[in-house]
Amino acid sequence: MDIFWIRHSTSKANISNLYQRIFDTEKKYHDPVLTKEGEESSLNLSKQLPEKLKDIKYILCSELKRSIQTAILLFPENFLKKKIKICPGVQETGIGFGNIKKSKKETNIFLFHWCKNLNIFQISDKKLEDCIKSLSSDLTKNNWGDILGLKNVNEERYMNYLIPYLKKRRLKKIVIVSHSLYIRDEIMSPKISRENFRLLSSDTKLYNNQILEKNFIYKDKELELKEEKIFTFGSSYNGKYFYNDVTYNNFLNTKIEN
């Protein structure tokens, strides 16, 4: 079983300073959206996906706009097939305003107008509304039990619900679009971050759009981690992106830290 964790693309909170976020009287950084550079990076990278991700059937993402937007931009065909689903428990682990989600209605209205302005979906308004509504169709107690409504949970607790979710849909691999601190603190092993620090941004976080793969096997009926890998695939604040070793080395020469 393969789980591909992806950090969302660059959001407006990523390029703001601490003062702006603390004195956010207009709530600009409550559930911040992607920057134009972030949108463009994800769109460009959607054409350079690693082979392992090209036949992904289902995408999960957190309940925050920047994560939903990234999932749609990286996997537009999955969006049109209603195979992108919002899930609980994988939001950022920090306490910042960026983790305060908007109402479902407000989020759906935003996504509708945002998708229309993208000009990449040649579909009717009704079809677009249906695709957006389908994003939250799996947010049920039946699927997620007692983690429904929670912002973030540890990997073991999350996997207790993810595995039955995958089995029910006969899925052997899935993408989950989440957040830098959650992936670093709850998902990425200390060993992989130590051994691959050169592939990570500051504070051993994934770059925007970067991928962490975790491959599991069953051994004596218990799930066991077989392999963990960080991909040379991602982007930074200035819209520069990379998708293999060569482009990553070029990226390092002009890097702006995330």
N, C-alpha and C positions, 0 to 999 in steps of 0.2 A: 504494500500500500504506500503510495507516494502522496505526501502533503507538501504543496508549494506555498510558502508564506511570502507575500509581497508587501513591502511598505508602500503606502500611498504616494502619489506624486506630490510635487511642491505645493504647499498651501500658503495662503496669505499670512497665516500665523508663523510659518517657517521664516518669512522674510521680515517680520516685525521685530522690534526690540522689546525688552522686558518692560520698559516704561509704558509703551503703547498698550501692552496686554494688561497691565495692572490697572491703568486708568482708562479702561475701555468703556466709557460712559454710553457710547452708541452701540455697544455689544457687537462690534465688527468682528471680534475674534471668538464669539460664541459659535461653535460649530463652523469654523472657517472653510471657505471653498478654495478650489485650486486657483493658482495664478495662471495667466495666459501662457507663461513659459512652462508651467507644470502640465497644462493641457496639451501643448504642442509636443512635449517630451513623451508623454504617454501615447499620443497618436503615432509619433515616429517609431517608438519602440514596439508598438503593436504589429508593425511590419517586420520586426526582427526577433520575434519570440524564439526562445530555444526550442529545439525539436520536441522535447518532452512535453511542452505546453501547447503544441499546435492542435492536438486532438482532445483537449480538455472539454468535458461535457458540462460540468457544473462549476460555477464560481460562487464562493461565499465572500461576504464583506461585512465590515462593521456597520453600525447604525449611523455613523457620521458621514456627512456629505462628501468630504474629501476622499474617503474610502470608496463610497458608491460611485463617485465620478471616475475614479481611477479604474475601477472594475469595468465600467461601461466603455471607457476609452481604449483599454488594453484588449477587451474582448467584446467588441460591438456585435458580432454574430450571436454570441451567447445571450446578449441582451435582447436581441430581436426574437430569439427562440424562447425567451422567458426562462433562461437557465442561469441567471444571476440572482442570488438570494441573500437577503440581509440576515445575519445571525447575531445572537447576543454573545456577550462575554469576551469579545476580542477588541474592545476599545483601548485607548491609551491608558497607561497605568498612572500617569501624572494627575495632579489635582487642578490643572489649569482650566481656564474658561473654554479652551478648545475642546473640552470633553462634554460640554453642555449641549446636548442635541436639541434641535428644534422639534416641533410637533410633526407627526406623520403628515398631516395635511399641508403644513408649510413646506416641508421637505419635498413632497410630491409636486407642489406648485412650482417650487424652484427648479426641480429637475425637468419638468415639462418645458419651461421657457429656456432653460440652459440647453437642453437637447435640440430644441428648435433652432437656436442661434448657432449651434455647431454646424448645421447644414451637412451632416454626414448620413442622416437617416431619411431616405426617400419614402416615407410612409405617411399614412393619414394621421390626423390628430387623434382619432379614436384608437388606432393601433398603438400610437405612442403612449396614450393614457393607460391602455391595458398593460403594456410592457412595464410601465412605471409602477402600477398597482401590484403587479406580480412580484416585484422585488421583495415585498414584505409578506408574501402569502405563506411562507414557511415559518413565520414567527409565531409558533403555537406551543402550548404546553406539551402537546403530544410529541413534538420534535425535540424540545429543549428542556423540558422538565423544570427543575428548580433553578436553573441558571437564566431562565427567561426573565428579562428585565434587568439583569446584572450588567454592569459596564465591563468588568474584566474578571476572569477566573483563571486559576493556574492550569497548566497544560493537562495534568492528570484528570482534573474534574471536567475540563472541556472535552477531552477525548472520550470520556464515558458516554457522552451524548453524540459526538461526531461519528464514532464507529457505527452505532446503529443507524444513524442518518445515512451513511454511505452504503451500508449493507442493504437497506431498504430500497435504494436506488441502483443497486448493483454497480457501484462505482469503486474503482481501484485506485483512482487518483483524483485530487481536487486542488483547486487554487483557493487560498484565503487571503483577501486583501485586508491588511490590518495596519498597525502603527509601530513606530520605531522603538519606543520604550517597552511596549507590550511584547514585541517579538524578542527584543534583547533580554528582558527580565524574566519572561515566562516560557519562551519557546527555544531560543538559541542556547546551546550548551556552552559552558565556560571554555571547554576544550576547543570547540570549533572557532570561537572568537579569538582565543589565544593563538591558534595555529594559522588563522587567516586574517590577522589584524590589518595586513596591508590591503585587503579587499574591502575593508570597512571604513566608514566615515569616523568622525570624532566620537569619543566615548563608546567605541565599538558598536555603533549603530549601523544598520543597513542604510545605504543611500536611498533617496527617493526612487521608487520603482524597482529596487533591487530584490532579488529572489533568494530565499533560503529553502532548500529542499530537505525534507526528512523522510527517509525510506524505512518503513517498518515491515517486519516479517513476524509470522506466528511461530513460536517455539514452545512446544509443550502446552499448547492452547493459550499461551501468554503472548501479548504483543511486545516485541522487542525491537529497539532501534538498531537498524543494520548499517545505515549510512547517513551522513549529514553533509551537505554541500552548499557553499555560497557561490552564486553565479556572478561572473563579470558582466553584469547587466544592470543598468540603472541610470540615474541622472542627478543633476545638482541644480541649485537655485537659478543659475544663469541660463538654463535651458540646454546646456550641453549634456550629452548622453553617451552611453557606451553599451555595447552588446557582445563584445568578445575581448580576448586578451589584447589584441592590437589596439582597438579603439579605447580600451581602458587605460593603457599606457599613455596614449595621447591625451586622454582626459585628465590624468594625473598632473600633466604639465601645466594645465590651465584651471586646476580645481579650485572651486569655492566651497568651503566646508558647509555641510548641512547641520 
